[in-house]
Amino acid sequence: MTEDTKVKGPASYFPSIEKKYGQPIDHWLDLLETVSGKKHMEMVAWLKAEHGMGHGHANALVAYYLASSPT
């Protein structure tokens, strides 16, 4: 019996996000905190427009942020 330790869901994008954009995930989560009043797709659009992030990476960060935020 083996344990599956592969990261799933939005967090599976984190290594490639850190490599491509040169910032740790906490940096992006802190930035999302500054626009936390927006809706999911508004936050995705903000990351894309203001930080040049691709849609998949932006969506993964927002999904993770919203799932882990206390609201």
C-alpha positions in Angstrom: 0.0 0.0 0.0 1.4 3.4 -1.0 0.4 6.8 0.0 -0.4 9.3 -2.8 1.5 12.5 -1.8 1.1 14.3 -5.1 -0.3 17.8 -4.6 -3.7 18.2 -6.1 -6.0 21.2 -6.9 -4.9 24.8 -7.1 -1.7 24.2 -5.1 -0.4 21.9 -7.8 0.3 25.1 -9.8 2.4 26.7 -7.1 5.9 25.4 -8.2 5.4 26.6 -11.8 3.9 30.0 -10.6 6.9 30.6 -8.3 9.3 29.6 -11.2 7.6 31.7 -13.9 6.9 34.9 -11.9 9.9 34.8 -9.5 7.9 35.3 -6.3 6.9 33.0 -3.5 3.2 32.0 -3.2 2.9 34.1 0.0 3.7 37.2 -2.1 0.7 36.5 -4.4 -1.6 35.7 -1.5 -0.6 38.9 0.3 -1.4 40.8 -2.9 -4.8 39.1 -3.2 -5.5 40.3 0.4 -5.4 43.8 -0.9 -8.3 43.1 -3.4 -10.2 40.7 -1.2 -13.5 42.5 -1.6 -13.7 41.6 -5.3 -15.4 38.6 -6.8 -13.4 35.5 -8.0 -13.2 36.5 -11.6 -12.5 40.1 -10.8 -9.5 39.0 -8.8 -8.3 36.7 -11.6 -8.7 39.6 -14.1 -6.7 41.9 -11.7 -3.8 39.5 -11.5 -3.8 39.1 -15.3 -4.0 42.9 -16.0 -1.8 44.2 -13.2 0.8 41.5 -12.9 0.8 39.8 -16.4 -0.2 36.5 -15.0 -1.7 33.8 -17.2 -5.3 32.8 -16.7 -4.7 29.3 -15.3 -2.1 30.5 -12.7 -4.2 33.5 -11.7 -7.3 31.3 -11.3 -5.4 28.7 -9.2 -4.1 31.4 -6.9 -7.6 33.0 -6.4 -9.3 29.6 -5.9 -6.7 28.7 -3.3 -6.9 32.1 -1.6 -10.7 32.1 -1.4 -10.8 28.5 -0.1 -8.3 29.3 2.6 -9.6 32.7 3.7 -11.8 32.9 6.8 -14.7 34.7 5.0 
